[in-house]
Amino acid sequence: MPELPEMQALAERLDAAVTGTSLASVQPIQFSALKTFDPAPESLIGCAVTGIGSRGKYVVFDFDRYRLLVHLSQGGRVDLERPPKKTRPKVGVVRFGFTDTGQGSAAGAGISILIKEFGTERKAGWWVLRSGDDGPLTRLGPQPFSDAFEGLLLSSEDRRRVHTLLRDQRFVAGIGRGYSDDILHRAGVSPYTALAALDQSERRALFDAVREILTEGLAAERRRTGGLPTKIGDHFTVHGRWGQECPRCGTTLRRVSYESHEVTYCPHCQTDDKVLADRRLSRLLR
């Protein structure tokens, strides 16, 4: 799933490509992906794009009187189309067309942004909101680089596992499965450890790892051009690399498999050489 580094770098590229233009067309392709009904998407036609940013895993398009949110979920990706296209690909979610000037240009001139989604879950979504309406953003926790998150991480007595907490968008916005694995590996913390069980030095190491890993991820994502390609996450340190050697100590990386995701970790660096039970394998052995 695209996480904060992917979404922030994508927002920066989109901002450079279309801020200052006007929305010329909206082409819904997967109609269930639109999560709002008022204002209507047609309300955006002719409105100038004043800026594009990100919040957690959302891209935020700001217009004169409206805002548009896009969430890519697990399999969502983005194409920048020059020249714009009008096809309806099977994996398409929605296409936004932008003019060069916003005044008098024919719909379809300039550039278009195609949101598409691979896989079977179909959870990518978009929202049309009035300016000042945060919509689903109100449910998000603090940004990872904020003072609010630092204070929360250093003081919270939450007894949930740290891997679960880092992926909880209400606790901190923008971190998912991939960067959680790398953050905990960098900090030397077991994914099964409860946050409340960590002392202050361990919490500080975890906070530093959050900032370091996300900063490195953002630097890698900023080297991309265009939209967001199918293959992402190629710069992860341990996530998805179970069976390979730990880059720090050489121990074979292990995984814990769940129904919808996997957690990768190093037994030597993170769990005092203890191999965590793999839930999927355990079920097979019953």
C-alpha positions as CSV (number, residue, x, y, z in Angstrom):
1,M,0.0,0.0,0.0
2,P,1.3,3.5,-0.8
3,E,2.3,5.1,2.5
4,L,3.3,8.6,3.6
5,P,6.6,8.9,1.6
6,E,4.9,7.6,-1.6
7,M,1.9,9.9,-1.2
8,Q,3.8,13.0,-0.2
9,A,6.3,12.7,-3.1
10,L,3.3,11.9,-5.5
11,A,1.5,15.1,-4.3
12,E,4.6,17.1,-5.0
13,R,4.8,15.8,-8.5
14,L,1.1,16.4,-9.1
15,D,1.4,19.9,-7.6
16,A,4.1,20.7,-10.1
17,A,2.1,19.3,-13.0
18,V,-1.4,20.9,-12.5
19,T,-1.4,23.6,-9.9
20,G,-2.4,26.8,-11.7
21,T,-4.6,24.9,-14.2
22,S,-8.4,24.4,-14.0
23,L,-10.3,21.2,-13.8
24,A,-11.9,20.5,-17.2
25,S,-13.5,17.1,-16.8
26,V,-14.3,14.4,-14.4
27,Q,-14.7,10.8,-15.7
28,P,-15.9,8.4,-13.0
29,I,-15.0,4.8,-14.1
30,Q,-15.6,2.8,-10.9
31,F,-18.7,4.6,-9.5
32,S,-18.6,3.0,-6.0
33,A,-15.2,4.8,-5.4
34,L,-16.9,8.2,-5.0
35,K,-17.6,8.6,-1.3
36,T,-19.6,11.9,-1.4
37,F,-22.7,13.2,-3.2
38,D,-22.7,16.9,-2.2
39,P,-21.1,18.8,-3.7
40,A,-21.4,17.0,-7.0
41,P,-18.1,16.3,-8.9
42,E,-19.4,18.6,-11.7
43,S,-19.1,21.5,-9.2
44,L,-15.3,21.3,-9.7
45,I,-15.4,21.9,-13.4
46,G,-13.8,25.2,-14.2
47,C,-12.3,25.6,-10.7
48,A,-8.6,26.5,-10.5
49,V,-6.2,24.2,-8.7
50,T,-4.5,26.3,-5.9
51,G,-2.3,23.6,-4.5
52,I,-1.9,19.8,-4.0
53,G,-0.6,18.3,-0.8
54,S,-0.9,15.2,1.3
55,R,-2.2,14.2,4.7
56,G,-1.3,10.6,5.9
57,K,-2.2,8.4,2.9
58,Y,-4.4,10.9,1.2
59,V,-3.6,13.3,-1.6
60,V,-5.4,16.6,-1.2
61,F,-6.3,18.8,-4.2
62,D,-7.3,22.4,-3.1
63,F,-9.5,24.5,-5.4
64,D,-10.9,27.9,-5.1
65,R,-14.0,26.8,-3.2
66,Y,-13.6,23.1,-2.9
67,R,-11.2,20.3,-2.1
68,L,-10.7,16.8,-3.6
69,L,-9.3,13.9,-1.6
70,V,-7.9,10.7,-3.1
71,H,-7.0,7.5,-1.2
72,L,-5.3,4.7,-3.1
73,S,-5.9,2.0,-0.5
74,Q,-3.8,-1.2,-1.2
75,G,-3.7,-1.5,-5.0
76,G,-4.3,2.1,-6.2
77,R,-1.8,3.7,-8.6
78,V,-1.7,6.9,-10.6
79,D,-0.9,7.7,-14.3
80,L,-0.1,11.2,-15.5
81,E,-1.4,11.3,-19.1
82,R,0.2,13.6,-21.7
83,P,-1.8,14.0,-23.9
84,P,-5.0,13.2,-22.0
85,K,-6.8,10.0,-22.7
86,K,-10.5,9.1,-22.7
87,T,-10.4,5.3,-22.6
88,R,-12.0,3.4,-19.7
89,P,-9.5,0.9,-18.5
90,K,-10.8,-2.1,-16.5
91,V,-8.6,-1.1,-13.6
92,G,-9.7,2.6,-13.8
93,V,-11.2,4.4,-10.8
94,V,-11.6,8.0,-12.0
95,R,-9.9,10.3,-14.5
96,F,-9.5,14.1,-13.9
97,G,-8.7,16.3,-16.9
98,F,-7.0,19.7,-16.5
99,T,-6.8,22.6,-18.9
100,D,-3.7,24.7,-19.5
101,T,-5.3,28.1,-18.5
102,G,-8.6,27.3,-16.9
103,Q,-10.3,29.9,-19.1
104,G,-11.7,29.0,-22.5
105,S,-9.7,25.8,-23.1
106,A,-11.5,22.8,-24.5
107,A,-12.2,19.9,-22.1
108,G,-9.4,17.4,-22.4
109,A,-6.7,19.9,-23.3
110,G,-3.5,19.9,-21.2
111,I,-3.0,16.9,-18.9
112,S,-5.1,14.2,-17.2
113,I,-4.7,12.2,-14.0
114,L,-5.9,8.6,-14.0
115,I,-6.5,6.9,-10.7
116,K,-6.5,3.1,-11.2
117,E,-6.6,0.2,-8.8
118,F,-5.3,-3.4,-9.2
119,G,-6.4,-6.4,-7.3
120,T,-9.9,-7.5,-6.1
121,E,-10.5,-5.4,-3.0
122,R,-11.6,-2.2,-4.8
123,K,-11.2,0.1,-1.8
124,A,-9.6,3.2,-3.5
125,G,-11.8,6.2,-3.0
126,W,-12.3,9.9,-3.7
127,W,-14.2,12.7,-2.0
128,V,-15.5,16.1,-3.2
129,L,-15.7,18.5,-0.3
130,R,-16.2,22.2,0.4
131,S,-13.2,24.2,1.5
132,G,-12.7,23.8,5.2
133,D,-14.4,20.4,5.3
134,D,-11.8,17.8,6.3
135,G,-14.1,14.8,5.6
136,P,-12.2,11.5,6.5
137,L,-9.1,13.5,7.5
138,T,-10.8,14.2,10.8
139,R,-10.2,10.6,11.8
140,L,-6.5,10.7,11.3
141,G,-3.9,11.0,14.1
142,P,-0.9,13.3,14.1
143,Q,1.7,13.4,11.3
144,P,4.8,11.3,12.1
145,F,7.1,14.4,12.0
146,S,4.9,16.5,14.4
147,D,5.6,17.4,18.0
148,A,2.1,16.0,18.8
149,F,3.2,12.5,17.6
150,E,6.5,12.8,19.5
151,G,4.7,13.6,22.7
152,L,2.2,10.8,22.2
153,L,4.8,8.1,21.5
154,L,6.9,9.1,24.5
155,S,4.0,9.3,27.0
156,S,1.3,6.9,25.8
157,E,0.5,3.9,28.0
158,D,-1.3,2.1,25.1
159,R,-0.8,-1.7,25.6
160,R,-1.2,-2.7,22.0
161,R,1.7,-4.1,20.0
162,V,3.9,-1.4,18.5
163,H,3.5,-2.8,15.0
164,T,-0.3,-2.5,15.4
165,L,0.0,1.0,16.7
166,L,2.2,2.3,13.9
167,R,-0.3,1.0,11.4
168,D,-3.3,2.6,13.2
169,Q,-4.1,5.7,11.3
170,R,-5.8,7.2,14.3
171,F,-2.6,6.9,16.3
172,V,-0.3,8.2,13.6
173,A,-1.2,9.1,10.0
174,G,0.6,7.7,7.0
175,I,2.5,4.6,8.2
176,G,1.6,1.2,7.0
177,R,2.9,-2.4,6.9
178,G,6.1,-1.7,4.9
179,Y,7.5,1.1,6.8
180,S,6.4,-0.4,10.2
181,D,8.7,-3.4,9.5
182,D,11.6,-1.2,8.6
183,I,11.1,1.2,11.5
184,L,11.0,-1.5,14.1
185,H,14.1,-3.2,12.6
186,R,15.9,0.1,12.8
187,A,14.9,0.7,16.4
188,G,15.7,-2.9,17.4
189,V,12.1,-3.4,18.7
190,S,10.1,-6.6,18.5
191,P,6.8,-6.2,16.5
192,Y,5.1,-8.0,19.4
193,T,6.2,-5.6,22.1
194,A,3.5,-3.5,23.7
195,L,4.2,0.3,23.6
196,A,3.5,0.5,27.4
197,A,6.4,-2.0,28.0
198,L,9.0,0.3,26.4
199,D,11.2,2.5,28.5
200,Q,12.1,6.1,27.6
201,S,15.3,5.2,25.8
202,E,13.5,2.5,23.7
203,R,10.7,5.0,22.9
204,R,13.2,7.6,21.8
205,A,14.9,5.1,19.6
206,L,11.6,4.2,18.1
207,F,10.7,7.8,17.5
208,D,14.1,8.5,15.9
209,A,13.6,5.4,13.7
210,V,10.2,6.7,12.5
211,R,11.8,9.9,11.3
212,E,14.8,8.3,9.8
213,I,13.0,5.6,7.9
214,L,10.3,8.0,6.5
215,T,12.9,10.6,5.6
216,E,14.9,8.0,3.7
217,G,11.8,6.7,2.0
218,L,10.7,10.2,1.0
219,A,14.2,10.8,-0.5
220,A,13.9,7.6,-2.5
221,E,10.3,8.4,-3.7
222,R,11.4,11.9,-4.8
223,R,13.6,10.3,-7.4
224,R,10.5,9.1,-9.3
225,T,8.9,11.0,-12.1
226,G,5.3,11.0,-13.4
227,G,2.6,9.3,-11.4
228,L,2.9,6.3,-9.1
229,P,4.0,3.1,-10.8
230,T,2.7,-0.4,-10.2
231,K,5.9,-1.5,-8.4
232,I,6.7,0.5,-5.3
233,G,8.6,-0.3,-2.0
234,D,11.7,-1.4,-3.8
235,H,13.8,0.5,-1.2
236,F,12.6,-1.3,1.9
237,T,15.3,-2.7,4.2
238,V,13.5,-5.7,5.6
239,H,9.9,-5.6,4.6
240,G,9.0,-8.4,2.2
241,R,12.6,-9.7,2.3
242,W,12.0,-12.7,4.7
243,G,14.4,-15.5,3.9
244,Q,17.2,-13.1,3.1
245,E,20.1,-12.0,5.3
246,C,19.6,-9.2,7.8
247,P,21.6,-6.3,6.4
248,R,22.8,-5.5,10.0
249,C,23.8,-8.9,11.4
250,G,23.4,-11.5,8.7
251,T,20.7,-13.5,10.4
252,T,18.0,-14.9,8.2
253,L,15.0,-12.6,8.3
254,R,11.8,-14.2,9.4
255,R,8.1,-13.5,8.9
256,V,4.8,-13.8,10.8
257,S,1.9,-14.4,8.3
258,Y,-1.6,-13.1,8.9
259,E,-4.6,-13.5,6.6
260,S,-4.1,-10.1,4.9
261,H,-0.5,-9.2,5.5
262,E,3.0,-10.3,6.7
263,V,5.4,-8.9,9.3
264,T,9.1,-9.3,8.6
265,Y,11.7,-9.1,11.4
266,C,15.2,-10.1,12.4
267,P,15.2,-12.6,15.3
268,H,18.7,-11.5,16.4
269,C,18.2,-7.7,16.2
270,Q,14.7,-7.5,17.4
271,T,13.5,-10.6,19.5
272,D,16.7,-11.8,21.4
273,D,17.1,-14.7,18.9
274,K,13.5,-15.9,19.5
275,V,11.6,-17.0,16.4
276,L,8.0,-15.7,16.6
277,A,5.2,-18.2,15.8
278,D,4.1,-17.9,12.2
279,R,0.3,-18.0,12.4
280,R,-0.2,-19.3,8.9
281,L,2.2,-22.2,9.4
282,S,0.8,-22.9,12.9
283,R,-2.7,-23.4,11.4
284,L,-1.4,-25.8,8.8
285,L,0.2,-28.0,11.5
286,R,-2.9,-28.4,13.6
